[in-house]
Amino acid sequence: MYVAVLVSLLLIVATSLLLRKLFASKKKGRYVCFVGLAGSGKTLLFTRLQQRPFVRTHTSIKENIARYSLAGGSAVELVDVPGEQRLCARILAKYRNSLKGLVLVVDSVNFPKEALSVAELMYDLLSAKDINKKAVPFLVACNMQDLALARSCDAIKTQLELEINKMRASQSQRTKLSSLEGPGDSHLAWIGNSGTSFHFSDPATVKVDFKPCSARGEGNGGSNTPSVQHVHDWIANI
């Protein structure tokens, strides 16, 4: 009898530990999704992280997925999400419940012309309630830093803060109107501190890092040496 009770207790403990491990793994997530505007270089960055040679990429209508091995025998799944807005939203939805991290790839050379579009994409992601609640780690990979006209990470960060601050003001106005007219942006979370200008360092914001990179790298053709170590290190540490 005592043996049977002991065996039952051991089975209960083992089952409890297994379920805890499974739930913890699910909560932590396994997918690192790469998003960005078309032409930002995210597909090439996705390729270069796998130590593959330089290739000219083209617009895709479906995601690319690759297992990415890390030190210590661990691994994550990298997902290159198409840049087209509707495709991006639809495909990203498949991975949102198991996100380990988000990488927003930015064209540092064309950023002045694309700042608003980049900020809109970033705002949509940061203010999404599921991403905000889980505090999904977020990286802005400032690509093409090897080129002379590239904006620095600090310059990109400052401009995005300004653009997102304007979007927060619009969200606040819509929220006030919705209190009179009915439900409004219930799917949006407020990012940053209330009553002050937006900054990525605000405690109430998902942690956002900015790192330089160059997926194409210096040199010509297949001899190009990419600069993607900062992105690799970020993935390895989330």
N, C-alpha and C positions, 0 to 999 in steps of 0.2 A: 504493500500500500504506500509506504513512504517513498519507495522507488518511483512509483507511478506519479505521485505528487511532485517529486523532484524533477522528473522528466517533463511534466506539464509546465512547471515553472520555467525550466530551461527553454522550452519551446516558445513560451510567451515572451521571455526576454529576447531570444534570438529574433523572433518575428518583429518585436518592437524596434530593435536596433536596425533591422533590415529596412523597415518602413521609414524610419527616421532618415536613413542614408538615402533612400530613394527620393523622399520629399525634399531633402536638402539639396540633392543633385539637381532636381527639377527647378527648385527655387533659384539656384545659382545660375542655371542656364548653360547652354553649350554653343550658341550661335553668336558670332561676331559679324554683324551686317555692315557692309560698305555701301553708303549712299552718297549721292552728290548729283550735281547738274551734269547733263551730257557734255562731254569734252573735258571734264575735270581731271581725268586720268585715273579714275578709281579702278577700272578694269585692269589697267596696266600695273597699278600698285598691287592689286590682288594677285596678279601674275608674278610680279617681282618678289613678293614676300615668299613665294614658293621656290625661289632661286632659279626661275626660268628666264631665258634670254629675252631681250627686247623684241616685241612684236607690235605691229600696228593693229590697233583694235578698231572695232566698229560697233555701232549702236546695236544693242541686243534687245530682244523682246521677252527673254526669260533669264532667270538668275543662273549664275555659275556658283557651284559649291565645291569646296575642297577641304579635306582634313588637314589640319595644320598642327604638326607635332611641336611640342615645347619641351624644355628641359625637365628631367625627372620622370619622363615617360607619359606625361599628360598631353592632352591634345584638345583642340577646339575645332569647330566647323566654321570656316570662313564662307560668307555668302556675299557675292557681288550682285547687288540689286540694280536693275535697269534704271536709268536716269529719268525716263519719261514719267511725268507726275502720276498719272493714273495707274500705270504699271507698277511704279514704285510703291504706292499705297496698297495695291492689291497683293503684291508679292510679299512685302514686308509683313503684312497681316498674318501670314502663315508662320512666321518665326517670333512674333512678339511675345508669346507666352514663355519662350525659352531663350530670351536674349541674355547674353553674357556681356555684350558691349555693342556700342554703335560708333562707327567711324564715318564722319562726314568729310569727304575729300573735296578740297577747294583748289581751283585754278588760281594760284597766287598772282599770275600775270594779268589775267582778265577780271580779277576780283572787283576793281572799281566799277566796271560795267555790270557786274553780276551780283553786287552786294545785296541788293534788295531781294532777289530771288533766292540767294543762299540763306539770308536771314529768315525768309518766309518758311523755307524747308526746315531750318533749324528750330524755329519757333513752334511749328506744328509738332515736331518730335518732342521737344522739351516740355511742352504744355499738355501733351497727351497724358491723361490720368494714369494709365497703366504703367507707362515708362517713368513718370514722375514718382508714383508711389513706390515702385521697386528700386528707384534711384539707380537706374541702369547707367553704368560708366559711359562717358561720352568723350570722344576724341575728335578734334578738328585737325585733320592732316593737311597742312598747308603745302600743297604740292608745287613742283616746278621751281623750287627755291634756288636751283642752279642758274636760273636765267636772270639777266641784269635788271629787267623791269619787274621782277617779282616783289610784291608787297611782303613785308616782314610779318611774322606771326603776331607781333604786338599791334601792328597797324590793322591787321585783319580783325583781331580781337576787339579793338577799340571801335571800329566801324560797325561790327555786328552788335555790340552793346547799344550803340546809338539807334540802330534800326529796330532792334527788339524792344527797346524802350518805347518807341513810337507804337509798336504793335500792342504792347501791354496797355497803353493808353486807350487804344481802340477797343480792346477787350473789356476794359473797365467801363467804358461808355456803353457797350452792348449789354453788359451785366446789369447796369442801372436801368436800361430800357426794358430788359427782360423781366425785371421785378414788377414792372407795370403791365407788360403785355403778355406775360406767360413765360414758360421755360425757354432759356437761351442756350449759351454754350456750356451745357452741363458736362460735355465730354472734355472740357479744357480745365487744366489746373493752373492756378496762379503761380508764376515763377518769379523768384527774387523776393526782395523785401517790399512790403507795402509802404507807400508814402515817400519813397526815395527813388532816385534814378536806378535803372537796372545795371548790375555788374555781375559777371560770371562768378565772382568770389562771394556773392551773397549766400549766407547759410541755407536759405530756403530754395536754393537752386540745385538741380542735379549737378554733380561734379563734372566740370568740363575742362579738358586739357587741350592745349594747343601745341602741336609739334611740327617742326619743319621736315620736309622730305622731298625727294626727287625720284619719282618712279622711272623716268627716262634716264636720268643720270648724265654724266659728261661723256663726251666721246661721240663716235659716229657708228651708226648701224648696230650690229650685234655686240660691238665691243663696249657699249655703254655700261658704266659701272653705276648702279643705282645707289641712292642714299635712303635706305628704308629702316635703318637700325632703330631709330626713335619709335617708329610704329611697332616694330617687333617687340621692343622692350615694354611698350605700353600694354600690348596684348598679353604678354607673359606675366604681367603684374596685376591684372584686374581679377 
